[in-house]
Amino acid sequence: MTQRTMKHNDWVKIAERKRHRNKVRPKKNVLPFWSLLLAGFIILASAWNYWVDNKSHSVVHAEISHDAQTRIDRYFSKQYMMGSWKLSRINFNDGELNVFVQIPTPLAMTSTEIKSYIKQSLCPHPKSTVWNDVKNNSLFIYLYSDKPRNGDYALCTR
């Protein structure tokens, strides 16, 4: 039998190669972890900056005096004195006025048509003196037949 035997030098070379391969394992790439961490920090910092900037630069709404509230109430109550539509109430909240008008039956229009009707017909004219009292507050007019939450509304603009 002629079986090839390995010489000691060959065996040492093979053993050294195996040991060298085990020692020189490729390093795991740490770059994706650090890049994800950095990206997350940048996103959080920009979100914080956006949030802080929007809070500090918010529009300051003018306080509506008692006399101005009375004039606004008179203006809208005159609009709905005659007929079956009646002024339910006016809420003076922080930065907005909500005018609630109760109607006897629902209008035969879609929601978008009602919004455009409110803007064109019920909102005060841009040259109206009521806008001096409203100032830079938002003015909403709500139309409803049974409950205000089931009605439609629109934002009036100058």
N, C-alpha and C positions, 0 to 999 in steps of 0.2 A: 504494500500500500504506500502510495505516495501522497501523503497528506502534507500540504504545505504548512509549515510552521511559521509562526510570526516571530520575527526577530525582536529582541528587546527594544531596539531603537525605534522600530515601527510602532510598537505598542505604546511607547512613551509619547511619540508624536500624536497618535490618535487620542490618548488620554489628555494631553495638553490642549489639543484642539477642542475637546469636549468641555474642559474646564474653562477655556477662554470664551467659548460660546455662552456658557452659563454666567460668566462674569460680565460680559458685555451684552447684557440684554438691552434692547432698545428702551430708552426712557419713555415713560408715558408722557404724552403731550399735555402739559398743564395750561397751555395757551387758551383753549376753549373755556376752561373754568374761569380764568381771570378776565377774559373778554366778556363773558356773560355777566360776571359780577360788576364789571365796569359799566356795561350797557344798562344793567338794572339800576345802578346808582345814578347814571345820567338821566334815565327816564324818571326816576323818583325826584331828582333835583329839578328837572324841568316842570314836572307836574306841581311841585310845591311852589315854584316861582310863578307859574300861571295862576294858581289858586290865590296866592298872596297878592299878586298884582290886580286880579279881578276884585278882590275884597277891598283893597285900598282905593281903587279908582271907580267905585260904584257911584251912580248918579245920586246926588243929594236932592231929595224931594222937598219941595217947599211945604211948610206947615200951613194948613188952611185955617184961617182965623174963623172965629164964630160968625162974624158979620159976612164973610165970604160964603160960609156954609149956608147961611140964611138966604143970600142972594141966589146961590145955585139951587137951593130947594124951591125958591119962588119961581125961578126960570122954568124948571121942569114941571112944577105943579100947574103953571099956566098952560103948558103944552098939552096937558091931559085933563083939562077941566071939562070940556065938552066931549060927548060921545061915550062909548062903552069901554074904552081903554082907560085904565086908571094907574096913576103913579102909586106903586106899593110902598116903596121906601128908597132912601139913598144912604148907602154906607160910605162913610169917610174913613177908609183904612190908611195905613202908612203907605203913601206913594200912589194911591189909586182911589178913584171914586167909582162906586158901583150903583147904577141907577136901575131899579127893578120896575118894569112896567107889566102889569097884568092885563092880558087880553081875554075876551070871553071864550073864543074858540081858537084852536090851533090854525095857523096860516097854511094854506094849501101850496106850500113851496118847499123846496129842498133846503137843507141846512145852509148850503153855500148861497142860495138865493136870499135866504133870510138875512144872512150876514151882510150881503151887499145892500139889501133893502135898509137895514139899520144904518149902515154907513152913509148911504145916500139921502135917506129921508128923515131919520130920527136924530142923528148926531147934529150938534150945533154947527151952524155955518162957520167957516174959518174966520170970518170978520166979526163974529158975535162977541159981545162983551163978556159972556160967561167964561171965555178962555182966559181972561185976565184974572179971574178968581181961581180957575183950575190950575193955572201956571204950568209947571212942567210935570204935573201928576198925570197918571193914566186915567182916562175916562172910558168906562165900559158901560154899555147899555144892554140889559137883559130883557128879553121878551119871553113870557111864559103864560101858559093857560091854567095849568093845575098846580104845579110845584116849580119853584125857581130852578131846581136842579135838572128838571126835564126840559127846560127851555133852551133857547139859543141866545148867543151874545156876540157882540162885536166891539172892537177897540176903536174909539173915535179918534181921529187925527185932525190936526188943523189943516 
